[in-house]
């Protein structure tokens, strides 16, 4: 099956002969875009942590508001961890591609 696919791809020719457009973006532009995305996601997580803390502190013993505050805090921290791991993974991949 793989040999068949390889033969078909080989018969297609090069991307230049098929007039397939090339992407002109470089890794610096990708780093800038990802940096903005990660910054916005980080700020959103910090704001969610502040809001969750406010719900938790201002609950006045109401178990529903305490649970809501804890859930907001939990999900915001999980989101912050996911953003941090996504940053680390993309930086690792971009570093491997560049060098």
Order of alpha helices (4+ residues) and beta strands (2+ residues): alpha-alpha-alpha
